[in-house]
Amino acid sequence: MYRVGELQMKEKILQICKNIDDTIDYSVDGLVDNGLLDSVTLIEIVSGLEDTLKISIPYEEISPENFNSIDAMIKMVTRYV
């Protein structure tokens, strides 16, 4: 279950990701570990999150753990919004 605001954040992040590559099933876990997100797509997602959410994601946060699922992205992004 999502806390207040997390569902809206999930929808925003999902839309950002789909705008970058709508062929990926973002509902699965292991997006990076299973090779669904390559390095170029990952950087595009980081850029999309930063631009859309008006945040800055530190380099050290760009890791598989933070981008393996939409839930991981929500958890990471909420530290910066």
MOWO-V628452 format. One line per field, one symbol per residue. ss: DSSP state (~ for helix, > for strand, _ for the rest). A space follows every 10 residues. Layout:
BEGIN
ss=???
END
This chain:
BEGIN
ss=_____~~~~~ ~~~~~~~~~~ __________ ________~~ ~~~~~~~~~~ ~~~_____~~ ~__~~~~__~ ~~~~~~~___ _
END
